[in-house]
Structure formats: structure tokens, C-alpha cells
Amino acid sequence: MDARGSSAGAPAAAAPQVHLVARDERRVALKKAVVLLSGGLDSYTAAAIAKSEGFGLYALTIHYGQRHAREVESARAVARALGVVRHQELTVDLRPIGGSSLTADIAVPRDRDLDAGDIPSTYVPARNTIFLSLALGWAEMLGARDIVIGVNALDYSGYPDCRPEFVRAFEALANLATRAGVDGAHFRVRTPLIALSKADIISRGVQLGLDYGLTHSCYDPLPSGQPCRRCDSCVLRSRGFAQAGVADPLLR
């Protein structure tokens, strides 16, 4: 996601809608998966795990008015590295809804106590519900029955839409609310990281040969583009690399 970040009030990416074809679809496996690709460490790893399991990846990145364009640029780099079948970018601007320091002129919290149990201002109202709904629509059109999302219920900021019960509920909705579901298809929301620590996620990615230097995690990077090292996402990432015994390529 390597341009300088834009302000909260500016568009997160130059192109409102982009459709990239990475390779000839006639040559890919019939088993398709739509993967929500943010350009972060977790979505990259989740997508790579799905690829290792034999899925042809259809990556979906959402321009939702997020604070920094660098996130989207990292998603493009990650999509190329993964060799996805298609990379679809959609614009669904959540800034008019507001309520989050990622989409509004609200300070990103830093040096927060991650064990406090409160939900921080970086929570974007209903974001994963919206994103999964878009992924579901594309999956139904593609004839895919698997959706991959890199949510994690251990080392995370307490967002309610990262919990296993949310994923189960959405999966049930997917099978009730679509023509494919009514016709007997079964959609599955795959969450390969949901019970892993950040260190475990990084270790798995290293095993798969992933280049985490392509990713972006910081909620509010410095003017130089370097991570702030103080927001929740930076702290969780730093802790994960340290516990995994691996150097973070973004900090070299």
C-alpha cells in the first residue's frame, strides 16, 4: 500500500475501480476462492495458505476511504507476489459514515493498553460485514464457494467483527441470502488465522516463503512512510516478529 499517505479527508487511492488480470483464467484450478486482500500481514498470510491448499485466488481490495493510500499499494504488490487470478478493486467510501480514526479526522490512538478490553477508535463500523458482503456477491458470480479473510481473535485490537461467532453468523447468512445458497450451494468463510498468535502467523508465512517487506500494517505512518511503531497495529506486529524470532523487513 509505497506512496506517501493521504490525509483522512483525501481519497485513499487514485483509481476508483481497477480490474487486473494476473494470468489466463483457463489455466487455473477450478477450485476458486475470493480473498479479502488489504495489503497487511494477516491477509497476505491467509491468502498464501489458501493458495497452498490449491485454490485459485480472486483478490478483492476495498478503497473505503482509509487514511493512507499505502495500504492499497501494498495490496497490489501482495497480489502480484501471490500470482492471483484476478485482483479486483472496489470503491465503497465509508468516510460519510464516520466514527473511526481510520476514516475521519480523529487521532489514531498510540501507546494504548492492548489488554484493557475496550474497542479503540480504529474500529470501522461494520467494516468486515460490508467487506464480506461484497466478497460474497463476487463469489456467487464467479461460482466460488470459499471466501478467505485474515481475521484473528488472539492478537488483535478487540474488534467485534474478528470473532469466530461473527464469522459463523455471516456464513449462515451467506447460505440464506443468496440464490446459490437457496439452490443448495454451501458457502464457507475460511479464517485460517483465527486461532493463531501473531508470532504463529508470521512463522507460518516464513515457512511459505512470504516477503513481509511488501506489506503495510501501520494505522498512521510517519511522513517518511515508516511505521509509527506506537499504534495498536505496529505494536502487535512488532511483538509478533519478536516472539517469532524473525526480523521485520520494514524496520531494517
Backbone as CSV, one residue per row, in Angstrom:
resi,resn,N_x,N_y,N_z,CA_x,CA_y,CA_z,C_x,C_y,C_z
1,MET,0.951,-1.027,0.000,0.000,0.000,0.000,0.894,0.966,0.000
2,ASP,3.638,2.256,-2.173,4.610,2.893,-1.347,4.520,4.384,-1.548
3,ALA,3.319,4.892,-1.751,3.220,6.338,-1.847,3.069,6.935,-0.470
4,ARG,3.255,8.233,-0.396,3.026,8.886,0.889,1.555,8.836,1.229
5,GLY,1.279,8.699,2.515,-0.107,8.603,2.956,-0.860,9.886,2.715
6,SER,-2.152,9.734,2.437,-3.012,10.896,2.282,-3.647,11.223,3.609
7,SER,-4.215,12.382,3.726,-4.911,12.740,4.959,-6.237,12.041,5.025
8,ALA,-6.878,12.088,6.206,-8.143,11.380,6.385,-9.206,11.904,5.454
9,GLY,-9.122,13.158,5.034,-10.165,13.730,4.199,-9.925,13.550,2.719
10,ALA,-8.784,12.939,2.315,-8.475,12.789,0.902,-8.735,11.366,0.461
11,PRO,-8.958,11.147,-0.842,-9.207,9.799,-1.337,-8.031,8.896,-1.037
12,ALA,-8.300,7.610,-0.786,-7.249,6.680,-0.409,-6.490,6.157,-1.617
13,ALA,-7.042,6.295,-2.821,-6.354,5.784,-3.986,-6.776,6.584,-5.200
14,ALA,-5.904,6.604,-6.203,-6.180,7.435,-7.363,-7.292,6.851,-8.227
15,ALA,-7.269,5.547,-8.407,-8.231,4.923,-9.305,-9.456,4.460,-8.542
16,PRO,-10.673,4.848,-8.960,-11.858,4.437,-8.231,-12.172,2.964,-8.389
17,GLN,-11.789,2.388,-9.521,-12.096,0.979,-9.732,-11.097,0.407,-10.716
18,VAL,-10.442,-0.665,-10.339,-9.417,-1.256,-11.176,-9.649,-2.744,-11.259
19,HIS,-9.472,-3.301,-12.435,-9.612,-4.746,-12.607,-8.360,-5.258,-13.269
20,LEU,-7.573,-6.016,-12.552,-6.321,-6.533,-13.061,-6.431,-8.029,-13.302
21,VAL,-5.955,-8.503,-14.444,-5.923,-9.931,-14.731,-4.480,-10.389,-14.651
22,ALA,-4.192,-11.291,-13.739,-2.816,-11.698,-13.500,-2.364,-12.808,-14.430
23,ARG,-3.280,-13.674,-14.828,-2.905,-14.773,-15.707,-4.143,-15.358,-16.349
24,ASP,-3.954,-16.245,-17.313,-5.045,-16.816,-18.079,-5.930,-17.675,-17.180
25,GLU,-7.193,-17.282,-17.028,-8.084,-17.999,-16.115,-8.356,-19.427,-16.569
26,ARG,-8.204,-19.708,-17.857,-8.475,-21.056,-18.345,-7.460,-22.061,-17.828
27,ARG,-6.337,-21.566,-17.300,-5.269,-22.454,-16.859,-5.255,-22.674,-15.345
28,VAL,-6.130,-22.018,-14.629,-6.090,-22.135,-13.175,-7.006,-23.249,-12.691
29,ALA,-6.787,-23.630,-11.448,-7.599,-24.686,-10.850,-9.057,-24.271,-10.821
30,LEU,-9.933,-25.250,-10.899,-11.359,-24.969,-10.860,-11.803,-24.512,-9.480
31,LYS,-11.033,-24.882,-8.460,-11.382,-24.512,-7.097,-11.030,-23.051,-6.872
32,LYS,-12.053,-22.201,-6.742,-11.842,-20.760,-6.635,-12.101,-20.285,-5.212
33,ALA,-11.353,-19.270,-4.814,-11.600,-18.619,-3.533,-11.473,-17.121,-3.712
34,VAL,-12.440,-16.387,-3.177,-12.343,-14.932,-3.119,-11.661,-14.578,-1.809
35,VAL,-10.587,-13.815,-1.895,-9.838,-13.462,-0.685,-9.849,-11.953,-0.507
36,LEU,-10.193,-11.509,0.679,-10.139,-10.087,1.010,-8.684,-9.721,1.279
37,LEU,-8.139,-8.863,0.428,-6.711,-8.560,0.471,-6.508,-7.085,0.799
38,SER,-5.993,-6.816,1.989,-5.803,-5.430,2.428,-4.394,-4.930,2.197
39,GLY,-3.459,-5.832,2.000,-2.054,-5.450,1.939,-1.345,-5.597,3.265
40,GLY,-2.081,-6.007,4.288,-1.496,-6.236,5.604,-0.912,-7.629,5.725
41,LEU,-0.220,-7.822,6.816,0.443,-9.097,7.084,-0.549,-10.262,7.158
42,ASP,-1.672,-10.042,7.825,-2.620,-11.133,8.039,-3.297,-11.573,6.747
43,SER,-3.785,-10.626,5.955,-4.490,-11.020,4.739,-3.544,-11.691,3.751
44,TYR,-2.301,-11.240,3.704,-1.282,-11.860,2.848,-1.081,-13.319,3.247
45,THR,-0.936,-13.563,4.542,-0.696,-14.925,5.018,-1.908,-15.810,4.783
46,ALA,-3.099,-15.293,5.068,-4.312,-16.083,4.854,-4.463,-16.464,3.386
47,ALA,-4.184,-15.513,2.497,-4.274,-15.796,1.066,-3.248,-16.836,0.647
48,ALA,-2.033,-16.732,1.174,-0.981,-17.686,0.824,-1.322,-19.093,1.305
49,ILE,-1.943,-19.192,2.473,-2.363,-20.502,2.968,-3.410,-21.100,2.033
50,ALA,-4.375,-20.279,1.603,-5.391,-20.767,0.673,-4.756,-21.225,-0.638
51,LYS,-3.797,-20.471,-1.120,-3.106,-20.867,-2.351,-2.388,-22.198,-2.164
52,SER,-1.751,-22.380,-1.007,-1.035,-23.633,-0.740,-1.977,-24.824,-0.674
53,GLU,-3.264,-24.551,-0.422,-4.272,-25.604,-0.356,-4.926,-25.857,-1.713
54,GLY,-4.417,-25.206,-2.750,-4.871,-25.493,-4.102,-5.922,-24.572,-4.667
55,PHE,-6.203,-23.455,-3.999,-7.204,-22.521,-4.501,-6.606,-21.566,-5.527
56,GLY,-7.391,-21.272,-6.548,-7.100,-20.155,-7.424,-7.645,-18.911,-6.758
57,LEU,-6.810,-17.890,-6.564,-7.185,-16.730,-5.754,-7.768,-15.594,-6.593
58,TYR,-8.901,-15.119,-6.143,-9.551,-13.937,-6.712,-9.529,-12.881,-5.606
59,ALA,-8.603,-11.942,-5.711,-8.357,-10.993,-4.628,-9.273,-9.786,-4.752
60,LEU,-9.823,-9.369,-3.629,-10.699,-8.201,-3.575,-10.133,-7.210,-2.572
61,THR,-9.842,-5.999,-3.041,-9.351,-4.919,-2.193,-10.354,-3.774,-2.223
62,ILE,-10.677,-3.246,-1.060,-11.694,-2.206,-0.947,-11.036,-0.856,-0.649
63,HIS,-11.345,0.125,-1.486,-10.988,1.513,-1.189,-12.147,2.064,-0.343
64,TYR,-11.965,2.122,0.959,-13.089,2.518,1.807,-12.905,3.902,2.421
65,GLY,-11.972,4.667,1.854,-11.680,5.985,2.414,-10.674,5.918,3.529
66,GLN,-9.904,4.834,3.562,-8.922,4.657,4.622,-7.872,5.759,4.579
67,ARG,-7.263,5.958,5.725,-6.387,7.108,5.959,-5.214,7.170,4.985
68,HIS,-4.689,6.030,4.553,-3.464,6.067,3.758,-3.536,5.186,2.513
69,ALA,-3.109,5.754,1.378,-3.084,5.041,0.114,-2.057,3.918,0.123
70,ARG,-1.071,3.992,1.005,-0.021,2.982,1.020,-0.586,1.588,1.236
71,GLU,-1.663,1.483,1.972,-2.297,0.188,2.224,-2.732,-0.469,0.919
72,VAL,-3.343,0.302,0.038,-3.819,-0.243,-1.236,-2.648,-0.613,-2.139
73,GLU,-1.600,0.209,-2.125,-0.428,-0.102,-2.935,0.229,-1.404,-2.484
74,SER,0.238,-1.666,-1.191,0.771,-2.933,-0.684,-0.102,-4.102,-1.128
75,ALA,-1.411,-3.893,-1.170,-2.304,-4.955,-1.639,-1.978,-5.331,-3.082
76,ARG,-1.669,-4.335,-3.903,-1.309,-4.628,-5.294,-0.007,-5.415,-5.372
77,ALA,0.968,-5.028,-4.547,2.243,-5.745,-4.541,2.067,-7.182,-4.065
78,VAL,1.256,-7.356,-3.031,0.996,-8.692,-2.500,0.254,-9.549,-3.528
79,ALA,-0.708,-8.954,-4.219,-1.449,-9.695,-5.246,-0.513,-10.196,-6.339
80,ARG,0.424,-9.342,-6.756,1.394,-9.768,-7.768,2.257,-10.901,-7.236
81,ALA,2.709,-10.788,-5.991,3.565,-11.824,-5.407,2.841,-13.159,-5.303
82,LEU,1.553,-13.104,-5.030,0.763,-14.332,-4.892,0.380,-14.934,-6.236
83,GLY,0.480,-14.147,-7.313,0.065,-14.648,-8.616,-1.423,-14.911,-8.675
84,VAL,-2.219,-13.964,-8.176,-3.671,-14.168,-8.143,-4.223,-14.256,-9.564
85,VAL,-5.376,-14.877,-9.685,-6.045,-14.970,-10.979,-6.560,-13.592,-11.391
86,ARG,-7.230,-12.927,-10.469,-7.702,-11.563,-10.699,-7.520,-10.760,-9.419
87,HIS,-7.311,-9.483,-9.602,-7.310,-8.567,-8.458,-8.328,-7.483,-8.764
88,GLN,-9.413,-7.514,-8.035,-10.496,-6.547,-8.219,-10.433,-5.508,-7.111
89,GLU,-10.488,-4.244,-7.495,-10.534,-3.160,-6.521,-11.875,-2.445,-6.648
90,LEU,-12.513,-2.258,-5.509,-13.805,-1.579,-5.469,-13.729,-0.373,-4.546
91,THR,-14.456,0.664,-4.900,-14.543,1.832,-4.026,-15.895,1.848,-3.326
92,VAL,-15.849,1.759,-2.004,-17.040,1.887,-1.165,-16.643,2.845,-0.045
93,ASP,-16.888,4.112,-0.254,-16.377,5.149,0.635,-17.168,5.188,1.942
94,LEU,-16.508,4.831,3.032,-17.149,4.806,4.341,-16.923,6.091,5.126
95,ARG,-16.250,7.062,4.535,-15.992,8.313,5.263,-17.263,9.062,5.646
96,PRO,-18.308,9.071,4.798,-19.528,9.776,5.224,-20.167,9.184,6.475
97,ILE,-19.950,7.897,6.716,-20.476,7.268,7.931,-19.678,7.729,9.146
98,GLY,-18.367,7.824,8.967,-17.510,8.324,10.051,-17.397,7.343,11.206
99,GLY,-17.022,7.884,12.361,-16.966,7.076,13.576,-15.677,6.327,13.803
100,SER,-14.688,6.478,12.906,-13.436,5.749,13.053,-12.267,6.671,12.774
101,SER,-11.186,6.473,13.492,-9.991,7.281,13.237,-9.280,6.865,11.957
102,LEU,-9.751,5.800,11.309,-9.186,5.413,10.013,-9.912,6.072,8.857
103,THR,-11.095,6.630,9.113,-11.878,7.237,8.029,-12.322,8.662,8.339
104,ALA,-12.022,9.163,9.495,-12.455,10.507,9.894,-11.280,11.254,10.520
105,ASP,-11.485,12.525,10.745,-10.437,13.368,11.314,-10.398,13.189,12.826
106,ILE,-10.015,11.985,13.220,-9.901,11.603,14.629,-8.491,11.053,14.822
107,ALA,-7.825,11.423,15.880,-6.455,10.979,16.109,-6.393,9.463,16.299
108,VAL,-5.422,8.849,15.658,-5.184,7.422,15.850,-4.562,7.217,17.226
109,PRO,-5.139,6.346,18.053,-4.568,6.143,19.393,-3.189,5.489,19.330
110,ARG,-2.318,5.921,20.224,-0.970,5.364,20.300,-0.652,4.999,21.743
111,ASP,0.251,4.046,21.903,0.704,3.608,23.229,-0.473,3.156,24.092
112,ARG,-1.423,2.492,23.463,-2.628,2.062,24.170,-2.382,0.753,24.907
113,ASP,-3.065,0.550,26.005,-3.005,-0.715,26.734,-3.855,-1.734,25.979
114,LEU,-3.198,-2.676,25.313,-3.917,-3.638,24.480,-4.703,-4.655,25.299
115,ASP,-4.437,-4.709,26.583,-5.155,-5.644,27.449,-6.328,-4.988,28.172
116,ALA,-6.628,-3.746,27.814,-7.688,-3.013,28.517,-9.078,-3.552,28.212
117,GLY,-9.238,-4.167,27.044,-10.523,-4.771,26.699,-11.493,-3.839,26.009
118,ASP,-11.132,-2.571,25.832,-12.028,-1.636,25.157,-11.818,-1.706,23.645
119,ILE,-12.812,-1.253,22.894,-12.721,-1.240,21.442,-12.209,0.135,21.019
120,PRO,-11.065,0.213,20.348,-10.458,1.512,20.050,-11.151,2.235,18.893
121,SER,-10.760,3.493,18.706,-11.372,4.312,17.661,-10.981,3.864,16.262
122,THR,-10.016,2.975,16.142,-9.650,2.451,14.826,-10.666,1.427,14.315
123,TYR,-11.595,1.039,15.148,-12.703,0.185,14.692,-13.513,0.961,13.663
124,VAL,-13.732,0.361,12.496,-14.557,0.962,11.441,-15.924,0.287,11.493
125,PRO,-17.006,1.031,11.751,-18.320,0.418,11.945,-18.702,-0.566,10.838
126,ALA,-18.908,-1.820,11.256,-19.404,-2.902,10.391,-18.499,-3.192,9.193
127,ARG,-17.226,-2.841,9.264,-16.352,-2.991,8.093,-16.296,-4.422,7.568
128,ASN,-16.055,-5.391,8.434,-15.932,-6.757,7.931,-17.256,-7.298,7.399
129,THR,-18.368,-6.849,7.969,-19.671,-7.245,7.438,-19.840,-6.710,6.015
130,ILE,-19.466,-5.451,5.815,-19.565,-4.846,4.484,-18.620,-5.539,3.511
131,PHE,-17.387,-5.759,3.921,-16.396,-6.363,3.034,-16.786,-7.795,2.662
132,LEU,-17.223,-8.555,3.645,-17.622,-9.938,3.359,-18.842,-9.989,2.453
133,SER,-19.737,-9.021,2.587,-20.904,-8.978,1.713,-20.487,-8.750,0.264
134,LEU,-19.531,-7.855,0.049,-19.021,-7.617,-1.297,-18.312,-8.859,-1.837
135,ALA,-17.519,-9.499,-0.981,-16.830,-10.720,-1.392,-17.831,-11.827,-1.728
136,LEU,-18.903,-11.892,-0.966,-19.934,-12.891,-1.211,-20.595,-12.673,-2.573
137,GLY,-20.912,-11.416,-2.893,-21.523,-11.133,-4.179,-20.628,-11.541,-5.330
138,TRP,-19.330,-11.247,-5.216,-18.403,-11.616,-6.285,-18.242,-13.130,-6.350
139,ALA,-18.169,-13.779,-5.173,-18.030,-15.234,-5.149,-19.218,-15.913,-5.833
140,GLU,-20.415,-15.413,-5.558,-21.590,-16.021,-6.181,-21.521,-15.881,-7.694
141,MET,-21.104,-14.721,-8.181,-20.993,-14.500,-9.611,-19.933,-15.405,-10.236
142,LEU,-18.818,-15.609,-9.519,-17.721,-16.418,-10.044,-17.996,-17.916,-9.975
143,GLY,-18.981,-18.295,-9.168,-19.177,-19.718,-8.907,-18.237,-20.236,-7.840
144,ALA,-17.611,-19.327,-7.092,-16.745,-19.714,-5.974,-17.605,-19.949,-4.738
145,ARG,-17.181,-20.855,-3.902,-17.932,-21.150,-2.679,-17.100,-20.893,-1.428
146,ASP,-15.890,-20.396,-1.616,-14.995,-20.141,-0.484,-14.570,-18.681,-0.475
147,ILE,-14.647,-18.078,0.708,-14.211,-16.702,0.930,-13.155,-16.741,2.030
148,VAL,-12.037,-16.084,1.797,-10.926,-16.107,2.745,-10.750,-14.718,3.350
149,ILE,-10.653,-14.668,4.663,-10.427,-13.396,5.362,-9.414,-13.638,6.484
150,GLY,-8.510,-12.691,6.670,-7.417,-12.888,7.622,-7.706,-12.400,9.022
151,VAL,-8.935,-12.599,9.504,-9.252,-12.156,10.862,-8.557,-13.038,11.890
152,ASN,-8.311,-12.444,13.047,-7.600,-13.122,14.116,-8.225,-12.744,15.453
153,ALA,-8.483,-13.720,16.287,-9.172,-13.473,17.556,-8.241,-13.532,18.764
154,LEU,-6.930,-13.590,18.532,-5.982,-13.621,19.640,-5.224,-12.306,19.747
155,ASP,-4.291,-12.071,18.833,-3.511,-10.836,18.856,-4.176,-9.814,17.943
156,TYR,-5.160,-9.108,18.485,-5.912,-8.136,17.698,-6.365,-7.020,18.633
157,SER,-7.083,-6.032,18.087,-7.428,-4.854,18.889,-8.805,-4.931,19.536
158,GLY,-9.425,-6.091,19.550,-10.719,-6.228,20.206,-11.913,-5.940,19.315
159,TYR,-11.713,-5.923,18.006,-12.824,-5.637,17.105,-13.857,-6.772,17.149
160,PRO,-15.144,-6.444,17.281,-16.161,-7.497,17.381,-16.319,-8.323,16.114
161,ASP,-15.947,-7.754,14.954,-16.121,-8.489,13.698,-14.892,-9.301,13.309
162,CYS,-14.075,-9.640,14.307,-12.954,-10.560,14.114,-13.153,-11.860,14.896
163,ARG,-14.296,-11.999,15.541,-14.534,-13.143,16.420,-15.125,-14.334,15.665
164,PRO,-14.865,-15.557,16.129,-15.411,-16.748,15.459,-16.932,-16.733,15.362
165,GLU,-17.620,-16.214,16.384,-19.083,-16.210,16.343,-19.610,-15.295,15.243
166,PHE,-18.888,-14.212,14.969,-19.280,-13.352,13.853,-19.119,-14.094,12.534
167,VAL,-18.004,-14.772,12.370,-17.751,-15.497,11.123,-18.804,-16.571,10.903
168,ARG,-19.147,-17.307,11.951,-20.186,-18.352,11.821,-21.525,-17.738,11.432
169,ALA,-21.841,-16.610,12.032,-23.115,-15.948,11.728,-23.147,-15.471,10.282
170,PHE,-22.032,-14.913,9.803,-22.013,-14.449,8.418,-22.102,-15.623,7.452
171,GLU,-21.447,-16.702,7.773,-21.506,-17.887,6.916,-22.942,-18.396,6.802
172,ALA,-23.675,-18.401,7.909,-25.082,-18.805,7.880,-25.893,-17.849,7.024
173,LEU,-25.629,-16.551,7.160,-26.314,-15.552,6.344,-26.040,-15.778,4.865
174,ALA,-24.786,-16.065,4.522,-24.412,-16.266,3.116,-25.216,-17.380,2.476
175,ASN,-25.494,-18.396,3.244,-26.223,-19.535,2.687,-27.734,-19.327,2.689
176,LEU,-28.191,-18.294,3.384,-29.618,-17.953,3.377,-29.960,-16.850,2.382
177,ALA,-29.001,-15.973,2.117,-29.296,-14.729,1.417,-28.894,-14.725,-0.051
178,THR,-28.472,-15.864,-0.595,-28.029,-15.920,-1.984,-28.827,-16.949,-2.768
179,ARG,-28.936,-16.717,-4.060,-29.601,-17.694,-4.924,-28.843,-19.017,-4.915
180,ALA,-27.482,-18.909,-4.934,-26.685,-20.131,-4.914,-26.954,-20.931,-3.647
181,GLY,-27.079,-20.235,-2.507,-27.364,-20.934,-1.261,-28.719,-21.591,-1.265
182,VAL,-29.713,-20.886,-1.770,-31.068,-21.448,-1.856,-31.090,-22.664,-2.782
183,ASP,-30.233,-22.637,-3.820,-30.169,-23.743,-4.769,-29.341,-24.912,-4.265
184,GLY,-28.817,-24.808,-3.045,-28.116,-25.941,-2.440,-26.617,-25.788,-2.309
185,ALA,-26.056,-24.697,-2.803,-24.618,-24.480,-2.629,-24.326,-24.145,-1.171
186,HIS,-23.108,-24.392,-0.768,-22.713,-24.056,0.606,-21.497,-23.156,0.573
187,PHE,-21.664,-21.926,1.029,-20.544,-21.004,1.126,-19.794,-21.236,2.426
188,ARG,-18.497,-21.112,2.343,-17.658,-21.270,3.528,-16.765,-20.048,3.674
189,VAL,-16.754,-19.459,4.853,-15.844,-18.355,5.148,-14.633,-18.958,5.845
190,ARG,-13.519,-18.935,5.166,-12.295,-19.551,5.673,-11.488,-18.519,6.474
191,THR,-11.125,-18.888,7.677,-10.365,-17.999,8.563,-9.151,-18.764,9.103
192,PRO,-8.150,-18.988,8.266,-7.027,-19.846,8.685,-6.196,-19.288,9.828
193,LEU,-6.361,-18.009,10.145,-5.537,-17.389,11.189,-6.282,-17.167,12.495
194,ILE,-7.545,-17.514,12.555,-8.394,-17.028,13.637,-7.923,-17.451,15.020
195,ALA,-7.269,-18.603,15.124,-6.832,-19.090,16.437,-5.319,-19.043,16.595
196,LEU,-4.636,-18.291,15.731,-3.181,-18.217,15.790,-2.728,-16.916,16.451
197,SER,-1.618,-16.980,17.143,-0.997,-15.754,17.641,-0.314,-15.050,16.475
198,LYS,0.037,-13.782,16.661,0.740,-13.068,15.601,2.076,-13.740,15.292
199,ALA,2.741,-14.241,16.308,4.012,-14.940,16.090,3.793,-16.198,15.253
200,ASP,2.724,-16.933,15.538,2.425,-18.137,14.763,2.116,-17.792,13.304
201,ILE,1.398,-16.684,13.109,1.064,-16.251,11.750,2.341,-15.934,10.975
202,ILE,3.236,-15.192,11.599,4.489,-14.829,10.946,5.328,-16.067,10.658
203,SER,5.401,-16.981,11.593,6.169,-18.217,11.385,5.608,-19.020,10.218
204,ARG,4.286,-19.066,10.128,3.657,-19.794,9.004,3.989,-19.107,7.686
205,GLY,3.947,-17.791,7.687,4.277,-17.059,6.472,5.718,-17.269,6.042
206,VAL,6.616,-17.286,7.006,8.026,-17.530,6.701,8.186,-18.910,6.085
207,GLN,7.467,-19.897,6.619,7.511,-21.244,6.052,7.039,-21.258,4.596
208,LEU,6.095,-20.396,4.293,5.559,-20.319,2.928,6.400,-19.431,2.025
209,GLY,7.458,-18.831,2.581,8.357,-18.013,1.787,7.841,-16.622,1.483
210,LEU,6.984,-16.080,2.337,6.389,-14.775,2.073,7.372,-13.640,2.354
211,ASP,7.267,-12.611,1.553,8.086,-11.405,1.739,7.237,-10.369,2.470
212,TYR,7.404,-10.285,3.767,6.602,-9.351,4.549,7.041,-7.899,4.353
213,GLY,8.130,-7.698,3.614,8.525,-6.352,3.260,7.547,-5.698,2.292
214,LEU,6.679,-6.498,1.670,5.667,-5.968,0.759,4.457,-5.423,1.502
215,THR,4.306,-5.780,2.752,3.080,-5.482,3.486,3.133,-4.124,4.172
216,HIS,1.972,-3.707,4.646,1.857,-2.459,5.400,0.870,-2.694,6.538
217,SER,1.261,-2.319,7.746,0.403,-2.550,8.907,0.033,-1.285,9.662
218,CYS,0.876,-0.272,9.603,0.712,0.910,10.456,-0.564,1.680,10.133
219,TYR,-1.286,2.082,11.182,-2.503,2.876,11.021,-2.203,4.344,10.676
220,ASP,-1.018,4.812,11.068,-0.721,6.235,10.878,0.781,6.425,10.697
221,PRO,1.314,6.051,9.517,2.757,6.103,9.311,3.317,7.517,9.358
222,LEU,4.613,7.604,9.570,5.317,8.875,9.619,5.374,9.493,8.217
223,PRO,5.661,10.794,8.115,5.764,11.430,6.794,6.752,10.724,5.869
224,SER,7.754,10.067,6.440,8.740,9.319,5.651,8.166,8.035,5.077
225,GLY,6.977,7.633,5.560,6.391,6.366,5.151,6.709,5.229,6.102
226,GLN,7.626,5.462,7.033,7.984,4.437,8.003,6.865,4.246,9.020
227,PRO,6.712,3.030,9.554,5.676,2.802,10.571,5.927,3.617,11.824
228,CYS,4.836,4.021,12.484,4.966,4.864,13.684,5.491,4.092,14.880
229,ARG,5.279,2.772,14.890,5.723,1.858,15.953,4.936,2.016,17.248
230,ARG,3.879,2.823,17.258,3.163,3.095,18.505,1.664,2.802,18.430
231,CYS,1.097,2.704,17.243,-0.323,2.357,17.141,-0.510,0.872,17.450
232,ASP,-1.759,0.452,17.665,-2.034,-0.947,18.005,-1.425,-1.903,16.988
233,SER,-1.620,-1.593,15.708,-1.170,-2.494,14.665,0.351,-2.639,14.660
234,CYS,1.056,-1.535,14.849,2.515,-1.592,14.910,2.991,-2.389,16.118
235,VAL,2.357,-2.156,17.256,2.767,-2.861,18.477,2.541,-4.358,18.338
236,LEU,1.389,-4.739,17.798,1.101,-6.161,17.618,2.063,-6.796,16.614
237,ARG,2.356,-6.074,15.562,3.291,-6.588,14.562,4.688,-6.756,15.172
238,SER,5.157,-5.740,15.875,6.485,-5.798,16.485,6.587,-6.954,17.467
239,ARG,5.561,-7.102,18.288,5.542,-8.192,19.271,5.584,-9.549,18.568
240,GLY,4.825,-9.671,17.482,4.776,-10.932,16.751,6.111,-11.307,16.147
241,PHE,6.774,-10.354,15.509,8.083,-10.650,14.923,9.094,-11.011,16.004
242,ALA,9.056,-10.292,17.124,9.996,-10.577,18.212,9.777,-11.987,18.760
243,GLN,8.507,-12.349,18.979,8.213,-13.677,19.525,8.511,-14.790,18.533
244,ALA,8.410,-14.476,17.255,8.713,-15.483,16.224,10.214,-15.590,15.972
245,GLY,10.979,-14.643,16.541,12.421,-14.668,16.331,12.821,-14.305,14.922
246,VAL,12.043,-13.433,14.288,12.279,-13.037,12.901,12.372,-11.513,12.843
247,ALA,13.284,-11.007,12.031,13.412,-9.560,11.878,12.329,-9.039,10.947
248,ASP,11.705,-7.936,11.331,10.687,-7.321,10.480,11.381,-6.586,9.337
249,PRO,11.148,-6.995,8.089,11.855,-6.347,6.965,11.522,-4.876,6.802
250,LEU,10.425,-4.401,7.367,10.079,-2.988,7.257,10.926,-2.115,8.169
251,LEU,11.617,-2.734,9.107,12.385,-1.964,10.089,13.881,-2.107,9.911
252,ARG,14.286,-2.728,8.829,15.720,-2.908,8.608,16.359,-1.639,8.080
